[in-house]
Amino acid sequence: MIELHWPWLLWLLPLPLLLRWLLPARAAAQQAALKVPFLDDFGPSASRVVSSERRWPLWLAALAWLCLLIAAARPQWLGEPIEQAVSGRDLMLAVDVSGSMQEEDFILGKQRVDRLTAIKQVAGEFIQRRVGDRLGLILFGTQAYLHVPLTFDRKTVQTLLHEAFIGITEDDPKTSIGDAIGLAVKRLQQQQDASRVLILLTDGANTAGELMPLKAAELAADHHLKIYTIGIGADEVLVRSLFGTRRINPSADLDEKTLTAIANATGGHYFRARNTEELEKIYRMLDQLEPVEKDKQYFRPRSELFYWPLGLALLLTGWLTLARLRWS
């Protein structure tokens, strides 16, 4: 289906006739430019032939003007309607990339991996399922910064999450949980009509930044931002050395009390992920707590066609210009 984006421009079609009618006529020459001794060859019949031969440029000029107006009206080809699910939810992921995330206490595919690698795998699948949500990504260590702004392009969010690495913010192993929440509030408060959700994943406590986590949680609650917090890391791992095997707690720095308080203050929930299976289960639970809505919208892809009539108009104009030069 072809549609004109600005069809009102076609009202300009009679403009050349109006200009010819309104503007004064050019004064006729007072003296003939050419004297021909053979007047019989230029009688009434000859003048009719010349007039009919010279009338076709006028029709070409009119056709060029019509093509130019059609091009200005922006003809577009409308494709078939495409269904899109839009939930109206803005969902931001905040992922800890501090030095402690390199602790290899997760199992993925029968292979021991660090915490960030496990998050990339599980969160990437979660992102792929969030059809209809606008997604964003915040990375935080010593500093927090927006890695991906809100977008419907889930593939881009997934790709840039997989490209993140430990220490991408700074080499300092500190963690700025409060600043990550504050950045999410700042980026999401501009969306007036959306449901705002932040999923924050960390394995430590707030040791850097200017904004305290509980104060940031108050700001989030004031702006109706719901926060789900996830504590990452195993409770116990076996370490073998020359002196035998001993058990250590790699999550000793995890501040579960603060993460729980953040979630409770904003109407969210705190989860504990000690292994990959628990992390996958948490994301499945998040799918249930924040279900993908089935509201559907439709859009029709548009393809511009103006260059076809514009090209024809330029071709006709060039042809008329060459013909005029030849007559001159």
Contacts in CASP RR format, 6 or more apart in sequence:
PFRMAT RR
TARGET T0000
AUTHOR 0000-0000-0000
METHOD contacts of the structure
MODEL  1
MIELHWPWLLWLLPLPLLLRWLLPARAAAQQAALKVPFLDDFGPSASRVV
SSERRWPLWLAALAWLCLLIAAARPQWLGEPIEQAVSGRDLMLAVDVSGS
MQEEDFILGKQRVDRLTAIKQVAGEFIQRRVGDRLGLILFGTQAYLHVPL
TFDRKTVQTLLHEAFIGITEDDPKTSIGDAIGLAVKRLQQQQDASRVLIL
LTDGANTAGELMPLKAAELAADHHLKIYTIGIGADEVLVRSLFGTRRINP
SADLDEKTLTAIANATGGHYFRARNTEELEKIYRMLDQLEPVEKDKQYFR
PRSELFYWPLGLALLLTGWLTLARLRWS
1 77 0 8 1.000
1 78 0 8 1.000
1 79 0 8 1.000
2 75 0 8 1.000
2 76 0 8 1.000
2 77 0 8 1.000
2 78 0 8 1.000
2 305 0 8 1.000
3 75 0 8 1.000
3 76 0 8 1.000
3 78 0 8 1.000
4 10 0 8 1.000
4 70 0 8 1.000
4 73 0 8 1.000
4 74 0 8 1.000
4 75 0 8 1.000
4 76 0 8 1.000
5 73 0 8 1.000
5 74 0 8 1.000
5 75 0 8 1.000
5 76 0 8 1.000
6 72 0 8 1.000
6 73 0 8 1.000
6 74 0 8 1.000
7 73 0 8 1.000
8 73 0 8 1.000
9 69 0 8 1.000
9 72 0 8 1.000
9 73 0 8 1.000
10 69 0 8 1.000
10 70 0 8 1.000
10 73 0 8 1.000
12 69 0 8 1.000
13 65 0 8 1.000
13 66 0 8 1.000
13 69 0 8 1.000
16 62 0 8 1.000
16 65 0 8 1.000
36 42 0 8 1.000
57 320 0 8 1.000
57 323 0 8 1.000
57 324 0 8 1.000
60 316 0 8 1.000
60 319 0 8 1.000
60 320 0 8 1.000
61 316 0 8 1.000
61 320 0 8 1.000
63 316 0 8 1.000
64 312 0 8 1.000
64 313 0 8 1.000
64 316 0 8 1.000
64 317 0 8 1.000
64 320 0 8 1.000
65 313 0 8 1.000
67 309 0 8 1.000
67 310 0 8 1.000
67 311 0 8 1.000
67 312 0 8 1.000
67 313 0 8 1.000
67 316 0 8 1.000
68 309 0 8 1.000
68 310 0 8 1.000
68 313 0 8 1.000
70 306 0 8 1.000
70 309 0 8 1.000
71 306 0 8 1.000
71 307 0 8 1.000
71 308 0 8 1.000
71 309 0 8 1.000
71 310 0 8 1.000
71 311 0 8 1.000
71 313 0 8 1.000
72 306 0 8 1.000
74 304 0 8 1.000
74 306 0 8 1.000
75 304 0 8 1.000
75 305 0 8 1.000
75 306 0 8 1.000
75 308 0 8 1.000
75 309 0 8 1.000
76 302 0 8 1.000
76 303 0 8 1.000
76 304 0 8 1.000
76 305 0 8 1.000
77 302 0 8 1.000
77 303 0 8 1.000
77 305 0 8 1.000
78 300 0 8 1.000
78 301 0 8 1.000
78 302 0 8 1.000
79 300 0 8 1.000
79 301 0 8 1.000
79 302 0 8 1.000
79 303 0 8 1.000
80 300 0 8 1.000
81 298 0 8 1.000
81 299 0 8 1.000
81 300 0 8 1.000
82 298 0 8 1.000
82 299 0 8 1.000
82 300 0 8 1.000
82 301 0 8 1.000
83 296 0 8 1.000
83 297 0 8 1.000
83 298 0 8 1.000
84 132 0 8 1.000
84 296 0 8 1.000
84 297 0 8 1.000
84 298 0 8 1.000
84 299 0 8 1.000
85 131 0 8 1.000
85 132 0 8 1.000
85 292 0 8 1.000
85 293 0 8 1.000
85 294 0 8 1.000
85 295 0 8 1.000
85 296 0 8 1.000
85 297 0 8 1.000
86 132 0 8 1.000
86 295 0 8 1.000
86 296 0 8 1.000
86 297 0 8 1.000
87 132 0 8 1.000
87 133 0 8 1.000
87 195 0 8 1.000
87 292 0 8 1.000
87 293 0 8 1.000
87 295 0 8 1.000
88 132 0 8 1.000
88 133 0 8 1.000
88 134 0 8 1.000
88 193 0 8 1.000
88 194 0 8 1.000
88 195 0 8 1.000
88 293 0 8 1.000
88 295 0 8 1.000
89 132 0 8 1.000
89 133 0 8 1.000
89 134 0 8 1.000
89 194 0 8 1.000
89 195 0 8 1.000
89 196 0 8 1.000
89 197 0 8 1.000
89 290 0 8 1.000
89 293 0 8 1.000
90 133 0 8 1.000
90 134 0 8 1.000
90 150 0 8 1.000
90 188 0 8 1.000
90 191 0 8 1.000
90 194 0 8 1.000
90 195 0 8 1.000
90 196 0 8 1.000
90 197 0 8 1.000
91 130 0 8 1.000
91 133 0 8 1.000
91 134 0 8 1.000
91 135 0 8 1.000
91 136 0 8 1.000
91 197 0 8 1.000
91 198 0 8 1.000
91 199 0 8 1.000
91 290 0 8 1.000
92 135 0 8 1.000
92 136 0 8 1.000
92 137 0 8 1.000
92 138 0 8 1.000
92 150 0 8 1.000
92 184 0 8 1.000
92 187 0 8 1.000
92 188 0 8 1.000
92 196 0 8 1.000
92 197 0 8 1.000
92 198 0 8 1.000
92 199 0 8 1.000
93 123 0 8 1.000
93 127 0 8 1.000
93 135 0 8 1.000
93 136 0 8 1.000
93 137 0 8 1.000
93 138 0 8 1.000
93 157 0 8 1.000
93 161 0 8 1.000
93 198 0 8 1.000
93 199 0 8 1.000
93 201 0 8 1.000
94 138 0 8 1.000
94 139 0 8 1.000
94 140 0 8 1.000
94 144 0 8 1.000
94 180 0 8 1.000
94 181 0 8 1.000
94 183 0 8 1.000
94 184 0 8 1.000
94 198 0 8 1.000
94 199 0 8 1.000
94 200 0 8 1.000
94 201 0 8 1.000
95 116 0 8 1.000
95 119 0 8 1.000
95 123 0 8 1.000
95 137 0 8 1.000
95 138 0 8 1.000
95 139 0 8 1.000
95 140 0 8 1.000
95 161 0 8 1.000
95 164 0 8 1.000
95 201 0 8 1.000
96 140 0 8 1.000
96 141 0 8 1.000
96 175 0 8 1.000
96 177 0 8 1.000
96 201 0 8 1.000
96 202 0 8 1.000
96 203 0 8 1.000
96 204 0 8 1.000
96 232 0 8 1.000
97 116 0 8 1.000
97 139 0 8 1.000
97 140 0 8 1.000
97 141 0 8 1.000
97 164 0 8 1.000
97 165 0 8 1.000
97 166 0 8 1.000
97 167 0 8 1.000
97 168 0 8 1.000
97 169 0 8 1.000
98 140 0 8 1.000
98 141 0 8 1.000
98 142 0 8 1.000
98 166 0 8 1.000
98 167 0 8 1.000
98 173 0 8 1.000
98 174 0 8 1.000
98 175 0 8 1.000
98 203 0 8 1.000
98 204 0 8 1.000
99 141 0 8 1.000
99 166 0 8 1.000
99 167 0 8 1.000
99 173 0 8 1.000
100 115 0 8 1.000
100 173 0 8 1.000
100 175 0 8 1.000
100 203 0 8 1.000
100 204 0 8 1.000
100 253 0 8 1.000
101 114 0 8 1.000
101 115 0 8 1.000
101 116 0 8 1.000
101 119 0 8 1.000
101 166 0 8 1.000
101 203 0 8 1.000
101 232 0 8 1.000
102 114 0 8 1.000
102 115 0 8 1.000
102 116 0 8 1.000
102 166 0 8 1.000
103 114 0 8 1.000
103 115 0 8 1.000
103 203 0 8 1.000
103 233 0 8 1.000
103 250 0 8 1.000
104 112 0 8 1.000
104 113 0 8 1.000
104 114 0 8 1.000
105 112 0 8 1.000
105 115 0 8 1.000
105 233 0 8 1.000
105 234 0 8 1.000
105 237 0 8 1.000
105 250 0 8 1.000
106 112 0 8 1.000
106 113 0 8 1.000
106 114 0 8 1.000
106 115 0 8 1.000
106 117 0 8 1.000
106 118 0 8 1.000
106 233 0 8 1.000
106 234 0 8 1.000
106 275 0 8 1.000
106 276 0 8 1.000
106 279 0 8 1.000
107 113 0 8 1.000
107 275 0 8 1.000
107 276 0 8 1.000
108 117 0 8 1.000
108 118 0 8 1.000
108 121 0 8 1.000
108 276 0 8 1.000
114 166 0 8 1.000
115 203 0 8 1.000
115 232 0 8 1.000
115 233 0 8 1.000
116 164 0 8 1.000
116 165 0 8 1.000
116 166 0 8 1.000
118 232 0 8 1.000
118 276 0 8 1.000
118 279 0 8 1.000
119 201 0 8 1.000
119 232 0 8 1.000
119 279 0 8 1.000
120 161 0 8 1.000
120 162 0 8 1.000
120 164 0 8 1.000
121 276 0 8 1.000
122 276 0 8 1.000
122 279 0 8 1.000
122 280 0 8 1.000
122 283 0 8 1.000
123 161 0 8 1.000
123 201 0 8 1.000
123 283 0 8 1.000
124 158 0 8 1.000
124 161 0 8 1.000
124 162 0 8 1.000
125 280 0 8 1.000
125 283 0 8 1.000
126 283 0 8 1.000
126 286 0 8 1.000
126 287 0 8 1.000
127 135 0 8 1.000
127 154 0 8 1.000
127 157 0 8 1.000
127 158 0 8 1.000
127 161 0 8 1.000
128 154 0 8 1.000
128 158 0 8 1.000
129 287 0 8 1.000
129 292 0 8 1.000
130 154 0 8 1.000
130 292 0 8 1.000
131 154 0 8 1.000
131 292 0 8 1.000
132 152 0 8 1.000
132 292 0 8 1.000
132 293 0 8 1.000
133 152 0 8 1.000
133 292 0 8 1.000
134 150 0 8 1.000
134 151 0 8 1.000
134 152 0 8 1.000
134 194 0 8 1.000
135 148 0 8 1.000
135 150 0 8 1.000
135 151 0 8 1.000
135 152 0 8 1.000
135 154 0 8 1.000
135 157 0 8 1.000
136 146 0 8 1.000
136 147 0 8 1.000
136 148 0 8 1.000
136 149 0 8 1.000
136 150 0 8 1.000
136 151 0 8 1.000
136 157 0 8 1.000
137 146 0 8 1.000
137 147 0 8 1.000
137 148 0 8 1.000
137 157 0 8 1.000
137 160 0 8 1.000
137 161 0 8 1.000
138 144 0 8 1.000
138 145 0 8 1.000
138 146 0 8 1.000
138 147 0 8 1.000
138 180 0 8 1.000
138 183 0 8 1.000
138 184 0 8 1.000
138 187 0 8 1.000
139 145 0 8 1.000
139 147 0 8 1.000
139 164 0 8 1.000
139 168 0 8 1.000
139 169 0 8 1.000
140 169 0 8 1.000
140 175 0 8 1.000
140 176 0 8 1.000
140 177 0 8 1.000
140 179 0 8 1.000
140 180 0 8 1.000
140 183 0 8 1.000
141 167 0 8 1.000
141 169 0 8 1.000
141 170 0 8 1.000
141 172 0 8 1.000
141 174 0 8 1.000
141 175 0 8 1.000
141 176 0 8 1.000
141 208 0 8 1.000
142 169 0 8 1.000
142 170 0 8 1.000
142 172 0 8 1.000
142 173 0 8 1.000
142 174 0 8 1.000
142 175 0 8 1.000
142 176 0 8 1.000
142 208 0 8 1.000
142 209 0 8 1.000
143 169 0 8 1.000
143 170 0 8 1.000
143 176 0 8 1.000
143 179 0 8 1.000
143 208 0 8 1.000
143 209 0 8 1.000
144 169 0 8 1.000
144 176 0 8 1.000
144 178 0 8 1.000
144 179 0 8 1.000
144 180 0 8 1.000
144 182 0 8 1.000
144 183 0 8 1.000
144 209 0 8 1.000
145 169 0 8 1.000
145 183 0 8 1.000
146 183 0 8 1.000
146 187 0 8 1.000
147 160 0 8 1.000
147 161 0 8 1.000
147 164 0 8 1.000
148 156 0 8 1.000
148 157 0 8 1.000
148 160 0 8 1.000
148 161 0 8 1.000
149 187 0 8 1.000
150 187 0 8 1.000
150 188 0 8 1.000
150 191 0 8 1.000
151 157 0 8 1.000
172 208 0 8 1.000
174 207 0 8 1.000
174 208 0 8 1.000
174 209 0 8 1.000
175 202 0 8 1.000
175 204 0 8 1.000
175 205 0 8 1.000
175 206 0 8 1.000
175 207 0 8 1.000
175 208 0 8 1.000
176 206 0 8 1.000
176 207 0 8 1.000
176 208 0 8 1.000
176 209 0 8 1.000
177 200 0 8 1.000
177 202 0 8 1.000
177 205 0 8 1.000
177 206 0 8 1.000
177 213 0 8 1.000
177 216 0 8 1.000
177 258 0 8 1.000
177 262 0 8 1.000
178 206 0 8 1.000
178 209 0 8 1.000
178 211 0 8 1.000
178 212 0 8 1.000
178 213 0 8 1.000
178 215 0 8 1.000
178 216 0 8 1.000
179 208 0 8 1.000
179 209 0 8 1.000
179 210 0 8 1.000
179 211 0 8 1.000
179 216 0 8 1.000
180 200 0 8 1.000
181 198 0 8 1.000
181 200 0 8 1.000
181 211 0 8 1.000
181 213 0 8 1.000
181 216 0 8 1.000
181 217 0 8 1.000
181 219 0 8 1.000
181 220 0 8 1.000
181 227 0 8 1.000
181 262 0 8 1.000
182 211 0 8 1.000
182 216 0 8 1.000
182 219 0 8 1.000
182 220 0 8 1.000
184 198 0 8 1.000
184 220 0 8 1.000
184 225 0 8 1.000
185 216 0 8 1.000
185 219 0 8 1.000
185 220 0 8 1.000
185 223 0 8 1.000
185 225 0 8 1.000
188 194 0 8 1.000
188 196 0 8 1.000
188 198 0 8 1.000
188 223 0 8 1.000
188 225 0 8 1.000
189 223 0 8 1.000
189 225 0 8 1.000
196 223 0 8 1.000
196 224 0 8 1.000
196 225 0 8 1.000
196 226 0 8 1.000
197 225 0 8 1.000
197 226 0 8 1.000
197 227 0 8 1.000
197 228 0 8 1.000
197 290 0 8 1.000
198 220 0 8 1.000
198 225 0 8 1.000
198 226 0 8 1.000
198 227 0 8 1.000
198 228 0 8 1.000
199 227 0 8 1.000
199 228 0 8 1.000
199 230 0 8 1.000
199 286 0 8 1.000
200 227 0 8 1.000
200 228 0 8 1.000
200 229 0 8 1.000
200 230 0 8 1.000
200 259 0 8 1.000
200 262 0 8 1.000
201 229 0 8 1.000
201 230 0 8 1.000
201 231 0 8 1.000
201 232 0 8 1.000
202 229 0 8 1.000
202 230 0 8 1.000
202 231 0 8 1.000
202 232 0 8 1.000
202 254 0 8 1.000
202 259 0 8 1.000
203 231 0 8 1.000
203 232 0 8 1.000
203 233 0 8 1.000
203 251 0 8 1.000
203 253 0 8 1.000
203 254 0 8 1.000
204 231 0 8 1.000
204 251 0 8 1.000
204 253 0 8 1.000
204 254 0 8 1.000
204 255 0 8 1.000
205 253 0 8 1.000
205 254 0 8 1.000
205 255 0 8 1.000
205 258 0 8 1.000
206 212 0 8 1.000
206 213 0 8 1.000
206 255 0 8 1.000
206 258 0 8 1.000
213 258 0 8 1.000
213 261 0 8 1.000
213 262 0 8 1.000
214 258 0 8 1.000
214 261 0 8 1.000
214 262 0 8 1.000
214 265 0 8 1.000
216 262 0 8 1.000
217 227 0 8 1.000
217 261 0 8 1.000
217 262 0 8 1.000
217 265 0 8 1.000
217 266 0 8 1.000
218 265 0 8 1.000
220 226 0 8 1.000
220 227 0 8 1.000
220 262 0 8 1.000
220 265 0 8 1.000
220 266 0 8 1.000
221 265 0 8 1.000
221 266 0 8 1.000
221 267 0 8 1.000
225 266 0 8 1.000
226 266 0 8 1.000
226 267 0 8 1.000
226 268 0 8 1.000
227 262 0 8 1.000
227 263 0 8 1.000
227 265 0 8 1.000
227 266 0 8 1.000
227 267 0 8 1.000
227 268 0 8 1.000
228 263 0 8 1.000
228 268 0 8 1.000
228 269 0 8 1.000
228 270 0 8 1.000
228 271 0 8 1.000
228 286 0 8 1.000
228 289 0 8 1.000
229 259 0 8 1.000
229 260 0 8 1.000
229 262 0 8 1.000
229 263 0 8 1.000
229 269 0 8 1.000
229 270 0 8 1.000
229 271 0 8 1.000
230 270 0 8 1.000
230 271 0 8 1.000
230 272 0 8 1.000
230 273 0 8 1.000
230 279 0 8 1.000
230 282 0 8 1.000
231 251 0 8 1.000
231 254 0 8 1.000
231 256 0 8 1.000
231 259 0 8 1.000
231 270 0 8 1.000
231 271 0 8 1.000
231 272 0 8 1.000
231 273 0 8 1.000
232 251 0 8 1.000
232 254 0 8 1.000
232 273 0 8 1.000
232 279 0 8 1.000
233 250 0 8 1.000
233 251 0 8 1.000
233 254 0 8 1.000
233 273 0 8 1.000
233 274 0 8 1.000
234 250 0 8 1.000
234 251 0 8 1.000
234 274 0 8 1.000
234 275 0 8 1.000
235 249 0 8 1.000
235 251 0 8 1.000
235 274 0 8 1.000
236 247 0 8 1.000
236 248 0 8 1.000
236 249 0 8 1.000
237 247 0 8 1.000
237 248 0 8 1.000
237 250 0 8 1.000
238 245 0 8 1.000
238 246 0 8 1.000
238 247 0 8 1.000
239 245 0 8 1.000
239 246 0 8 1.000
239 247 0 8 1.000
239 248 0 8 1.000
251 274 0 8 1.000
256 270 0 8 1.000
256 272 0 8 1.000
259 270 0 8 1.000
260 270 0 8 1.000
262 270 0 8 1.000
263 269 0 8 1.000
263 270 0 8 1.000
264 270 0 8 1.000
269 289 0 8 1.000
271 282 0 8 1.000
271 285 0 8 1.000
272 278 0 8 1.000
273 279 0 8 1.000
273 282 0 8 1.000
END
